[in-house]
Amino acid sequence: MIEVRAVVKRFGEVPVLEGVSLELERGASLGILGASGSGKTTLLRIIAGLELPESGEVLMDGRVVSRRGWGMAPHRRGLGFVFQSPALWPHMTVAGNVSFGLRSLAAPEARARLGRIIEDTGLGRLEQRYPAQLSGGQARRVAIARALAPQPEWLLMDEPLSNLDRAARDEMLALVEHIVAESRAGLIYVTHDESELERLACRVLRLTEGRLIGDETR
Amino acid sequence: MAPECPCALHGAIRRARSWAASLIFVAVVFGPLIALLAQTGASARAGDLGDASSLLLADRQAVLLGRSMGLAAGTALAALLVGLAVATVLWGWRRAPWSHLRWLAVVLAPVPPYIHGMAWMHASAVLSRLLAARGLAPLPFRGWGAAWFVGTMAQLPLAVGLALIGLEMVDPAQFEAARLLAPDVQALSDIALPLSAPFLAAGGALLFILGLTDYGLPSLFAVNTYAMEPFAEYSATSEPARAFVLSFPLLVLACVAVFYLQRALRDAASTRARGQRSAGVALSWPAGLRAIHLGALLTLAVHIAVPAVALATVIASPSGWLETLRLARGEIGLTTRICLITSVLSLPLALIAAERMRATGSAGRIWRVMVGLPLAVPASLVGVGLISLRQHVLPPALTDGSSLLVLAALARFAPYAALVLLAQMRRQDPLLSDAARVMQTSPWQGWWRVRLPLLAPGLLAAGCIVFALTAGELGATLALAPPGHATITMRIYTYLHYGATDEVAGLCLAMVLLAAVAGGAAAWALARGPRRAGVGGGRSDD
């Protein structure tokens, strides 16, 4: 379970989040909807530990993981994260990128896991390619595979379909829908496009100027 | 025949202006080398070179070159390793005021190496006295080991700066993606270091070149290096061509290093401004790496403390120091004048070069090599080249008094200013300039109202760095300064071999303070740049 309690965040003098709270049961799928500058990306980054709150707390399974001035290391939170840009490591192949989070596993298990996720995400022929040799859609798939490979309890996605054309978006949406259902990971999906959430989220939060103004269950 | 289109005419004028600007840069920066090349060719045709080519192949030269390369490589490697360890600590400082203060680690970079040598010689003498008082043997602080140690210390701030820039070039999202999947140490070793490796290698090449071409510091520790040979040959024969021939091995080695430097500059020039990695959860390192970090930070602290403390302890009193400065007021005045003129004149040259280095394709590559190459030319060779120019080409107005010293400093340090400006340009969103180009009512308005304000922090930083480097210039100055035109560094160097006297220490301390102020101003300007420019410190979307 993820709990966000009265989180406040400012960048300099500019308030970005003003007392945001939410609770999310394990395995739930949440969409966060808001215009540019509404604070949705910051909220996601605070949950992931990439930002720290000015005040308030974030708890995972009842344990505080972030508060003012302290946070649990991001890799200990059991999260997968897909950024707006694929952020693939250019010096590693597709296989290297995807297996980066599997190094704590024994080699045979890591290989098996890698094979499964590569197959699930349709990257079979691209394993030995480098990011520079991939199309935009293929790179997004690698980013999703990389986030899911360690079997996280939560998958956090920050506008993962931005800058894709309509056909690629539809294809990626279907892929996300399928693999999230398969993995049984909880999903927090940030976007400014409501249509993306129709297929993915059971619950939608609306964020405006750092405040939650809507919370609907579908 | 149809009348020529005004657009074509404007284009021709623009191209002519561009070529003229390029020629000015080439003439100022490469003038001394071109003169030497021409004179060497003439001497070779006239058969005046004699046994100069056999000098190159002599056993003594080969051994000296090998040792000099070993010293330069050892110094560069040690400085880069310690600098990288310090930089990984500073890289993690994301919160104000630490995020601003971390660039202060590099403020002593413009301090000339021989001043570090001076300070460390005094510190070792004090330590030896303490040891002797306890009946122990004094420290044998001479020779190659001492030259390596002090050379490493002298290069440390530059190494820290280069390593920090290399780490800052890593896309924050790529590092954060790794932090979400693995411990920070793995994110560092598998992602940040490999991604910054090309720049770090280029930084190592630059440190190697600087070590290879410096003879002032090794000579303090009774170490003869190859960089001294051309100057010694010229002093003995007064023949610029022989000095130039003896410099060939250094130039060839330097060209190889510049090749790597050029590739890193290409990457730097083509990388667009990125958002800064945000504070988030502090980076967490294992105990072993924390111990290495602590050792590296202590080394940096010692590097800063020793010059300041050692020199301050030699000075009898503040009033004695002021008296030293009063006695050297002629040299201080001349040095200040040369530094100011050089700083101002270097900026348009730097702008010309920085603009052209950003170009894609072979034009950009040629310019990056052209800017990198002068960094590798020994200072004494610039001096000898200018003497050759004075004899054959330069009008009398440019050969009087301090003019030659300004020309020497421009030839040596304008490329540094160009590199600083290139870094500043890289950190800007190119759309800002593009927008000005589309909406300006005239090119002048776009330049004055948009591009110049965006570049202002870089221009200030470049001017400060050139000022500090010019103040410490010695190699070319020794060859060029006419009688009655001594600079501070000449006064220091003249008295240096008498040891750490009041006077030398006082002047060295003044140089350290000057370098620190100029380096601090440059660091402040560069740290402030992106925020003022409205990019670089920005976040993704909210």
Interface residues (C-beta under 8 A of the other chain):
Chain A: F11 V16 G34 S36 G37 S38 G39 K40 T41 T42 R45 A48 G49 L50 E51 L52 S66 W70 G71 M72 A73 P74 H75 R77 L79 G80 F81 F83 Q84 S85 A87 L88 W89 P90 H91 F100 G101 R103 A143 R146 A147 P150 D158 E159
Chain B: D171 A173 Q174 E176 A177 A178 R179 L180 L181 A182 P183 D184 Q186 D190 I191 P194 L195 S278 A279 G280 V281 A282 S284 R539 S540 D541 D542
